Amino acid sequence: MGYLNTQNNKIIYNNVDLLEFAKTNSTPCRIVFLDIIENQINTLKHALNNAIKTNKYNAKFFYLYANKANYSSEIVFTAANAADGLETSSATDLEYTYALYKNNPQLINKPILCNGFKTKEYTDLIVKLNNLGFNITNIVDDLTELNALLGKKYKKPLNIGFRLNLSNQYGHDEHDRFGLTPTELEIAKQKLKKQNKLKVSTLHFHQRGFSYEDEKFYININKVAQQYIQLKETFPTLNNLDIGGGTPWFYEQNFDYNSWANTLINQLKNTFAQNKIECPNLIIENGKYTVKDSIVNIYSVKGVKNTDPNFSWYILNTSLMLAIPEYFACEEPMKFVALNNLNNKTIKTRLAGITCDCDDVYYEKDKGYILMPEIKDEPLYIAIIGTGSYQESMAPQNGIRHCLVPNENKYVSFIKNGKRQFVLTSKVQTTKDLLKNNKITDKYLSQFNK
């Protein structure tokens, strides 16, 4: 949370006084900080490139933005320009990326790495873009996918990679559905003998950066490095090691990325040197790390209810199920920060959306409440920090929403000529907007009245 601090009893986020912004522009509102995205990317690129130079690691680092974390056009555009390339997860995602690259010539040579389950539409588009000359790599997740690729026609060999299904030390369940098992990998090796359509360039293992534990992280890294060494014997063209979204990220503390990068590169260099293998390029596909900190939502408390003797209910002018869907779907922890009344007594509360849904609530599960300032004379404003990843994809924007709660005013913020700018890109929906988005004609309704 390096962007959040307190100055003179004011809550400052990315050098913006959030209370002043909320009072000036009204709530509910959402601020998208594009400069945070650039900073996140540049911080990690600097750390790893510096570690590569310091350790004389004879290869490169490639930072890919994982589109699925947030598809908003201003976010993907910003990330694509700052990062070394993009990672896609579906046919539609790749179509989106194709359109972005076509309309922005500065991106045209940046790599595209394709993960996810490959439908026919997805595979066909990958082959099409490869034949058009794009720098595209298909990460093979399933043997049927490999069979489909071998049946295609190519103007130039298609770069492919293998995603490994290995037991993980932490993160998801120990055995997930992704990647090739060791047995399937051996079958893939046989299928790729004596053919020149597909070029094996990448080995991929998803190394989650959340719930980070240093020792377990390096157990995983060593495990996939050994797999790389074995695979290199069969495929001399192999030259990329992709550890997925492997960048550590923490809610409550700053992290020394320079030290982490140095340790990672040093360990990889030593492992490959001991086995007399050329160092591979390192690829990391960062979604949450890139965008989570880039968005802040601000709401105000519209009412207080005291139906329980142990805590007060604070009713916010939103649906929390829309504001933080990642919490409800994945139990992703969230950071709620009171913006004013900071000198008032702190009391136990539970936060609720302004809906009639009994599940539309938030509190710290281990405590049964969340501490907030007592409300006296001044209305309370509350910010939710770090809503940049998945929230906008999981909750509909400008459409039909939970209990017809309208979307927030959305402001996109960036630095231009050394000054911070705010642009209002979408306004709070009106009833007219909602009805327009849910228009049902009399002709349609008449079908049910026969």
Protein Blocks (a to p, Z undefined) as FASTA:
>chain_A
ZZbcceehiaceehiafklmmmmnopadddddfklmmmmmmmmmmmmmmmmmmnopabdd
dddddfklomcfklmmmmmmmmnbdcdfbfklmmmmmmmmmmmmklmmpccddedjddfk
lmmmmmmmmmnopacddddfbfklmmmmmmpccfbdcddddddddddfbhcafbdcedjd
fklmmmmmmmmgoiakbccfbdcddddfehiafklmmmmmmmmmmmmmmmmmmmmmbcbd
cehjabccdfkbccdfklmmmmmmmmmmmmmmmnopacdddddddfklmmmmmpccdddd
fbdcdfbfkbccddddbdfklmmmmlmmnopacddddfbhklpccdddddddfbfbfklc
cddfknopacddddfkbccddddehilgoklmmpcghiacehhiacddddddddeehiac
dddfbdcddfklmmmmmcccfklmmmmmZZ
